[in-house]
Amino acid sequence: MDLQKRTAPAAAAELRASDADRDRIADILRDALAEGRLTADEHAERVEGVLAAKTVGELDVFIRDLPAAHQRRTPHAPAPSRPAPGAIPEEPDDNVVAVFSSAVRRGRWRAGRRIHAYAIFGSVEIDLSEALFEYQQVVIRAISVFGNVEVRVPENVSLRGTGGGVLGNFEVDHLDAEDPESPVVHVDGWAVLGNIEGRPKRGKVVADILDRVQRKVDKSLRKHLDH
């Protein structure tokens, strides 16, 4: 048992680092710069090393002398599997309909709390990778009959799916965002001799969340420089 305890951290350190691992270390370094724990040159040098790191152990080296590395990370609460009662209106904010045709929502658009998508012998694409999220919870009600409904979300949101298929396919990835304030997209529906899919769009993140984090860092930097 003792041997297992000693070897477990070493095994974890040898795991290949993911983009999320690198982003977490970069966030810690950015906070350390804002707090005055690192100089600009030290920060730049460490960030360069983070981008080149291959394993989790290599990443930990860059924050070993920072307080954040010794703080116990509390697990964040998972996103709800269903919206809270009354949180989402019954009437849709947007209808996306394709009957013997195709319909697309893509680019910089405002996502309402409820979106209805109908693909009848047609194709519907709802791309939220660049959307403005005015609400934390978004419900997409999808119905596919001899058609296809495709939902794409940014990587830093939570994604849930509830539904099924009748001689069709209903497949929605289960995603949990690191930030508990991130939007949650619920895809509900049925595919009758059709297809409904929900997937993350790799490399895409909610810009509004990044802007909020950047504003927080900028505020900390200004406060530090004023002193």
Secondary structure, DSSP 8 states (H G I E B T S, - for coil): -HHHHHHHHHHHHTSB--HHHHHHHHHHHHHHHHHTSS-HHHHHHHHHHHHH--BHHHHHGGGTTSGGGGS---------SS--TTSS-SS-SEEEEEESSEEEE-SS-EE-SEEEEEEESSEEEEE-TT-EE-SSEEEEEEEEESSEEEEEE-TTSEEEEEEEEESSEEEE--B--SSTTS-EEEEEEEEESSEEEEEE-TT---HHHHHHHHHHHHHHHHHHHH-
